[in-house]
Amino acid sequence: MKRALIQGTRICEFVATEANQFEVHPDLQWVEVADDTTEQDTYENGAVVKYVEPTPTFEEALLAQIIVLENEVTQRRLREAVLGTDNGWLAAKEAEIAAVRAQL
């Protein structure tokens, strides 16, 4: 077990033992927590609540994919603007982006 510094429900810091604790403001408290506790977890009603990574919705996943594709296009456009070359890659990528957007 390790010791965690708690402010409200936020886990701020950890120390290995009670001997490593330091004086804190009365709004803060030291509590004993499991070794697998992280700063992403919270402390509520006297217990650690483990952080659960949110699962993106279908729409959020598509929007993330569109952002990645558009970033590729932007970089390619800048390169081609400087070099003056285009081999059809840009049109194919824009069609791919349109296909993903159509799924929204």
N, C-alpha and C positions, 0 to 999 in steps of 0.2 A: 504494500500500500504506500501511497505517497500523499503529500499534503497539497491542497489547492487553495489559492487565495480567491475568494468569492466576493463579487460586488453585485448585489441584487441577484440576478440569475446568471450573470456572466462569470465564466471561469477565466481569471486573469493571468495566473502564474502558478508554477509548481515548485515545490522543494522536496527533497528526498526524505527528510525527517523533520520531526518537530523541533529539533535542535537548530535546524537551518532557518526556521521562521524568523521574521523580523517584525518589529512593532508596526502596526497599521492603524489607520483611522477607524473610529468606531463603526463607520458604515461598511467596513470590510470585515471579513471573517476567514479564519483558516479552518478547513475541514479535511478529514481523511477521505480519500477517494481511491478507486481501483487504479492499478497501474496502467490500464489501457485507456484511461480518461484523457481526452485531448481538450485544447482550447476551443474547439468547435462545438463541443458538448455544452449543455447548460446545467445549471443547478437549480432545481425547483422542488419546493416542499420537502427539503431535507434529503433529496436524492439526485443523483446525476441522471440526466436525460441524454441518451446517446444521439448524436447528430446523424440524420439519415439523408443521404444525397438525394435531392429531388429528381424524380424521373421526368424528363422533358415530355411535353405533349407532342403529338404528331406534328402540329403546326409549328411549335418551337424548334423541333428537329429540322423541319424543312427550311425555316427561316435561317437557321444556323448554316445549313448547306448552301443556301443562296448567298449568304455573306462570304463564305469561303470562295465560291465560284466567282462572285463579283470582284473580290480582291485579286484573284488570278487575272481576270480581264483587265482591271485597272493597271496592274503591273505590265501586262503585255502591251496595252495601248501606249503606255509611256515609252516602252522600248521601241515599238514600231514607229512611233512618232519621231523618235530620234533617228532611227535607222532607215525609215521609209520602206519597210518591207511588210508584206502581208501575204501569207500562204493559205488563207482560208481558216486558220485556227480560230480566229476571233469570231467569225460567223458561226462556226460549230459550237463554240463555247456559249455564245449568246442564245443559240437554239437550245442548248442544255439548260441554261438558266430559265428560259421561257417554259420548258417542259416541267421543271421543278415548281415554278410559280403556278402553273396550271393545276397542280395537285392541291393547292391551298383552298 
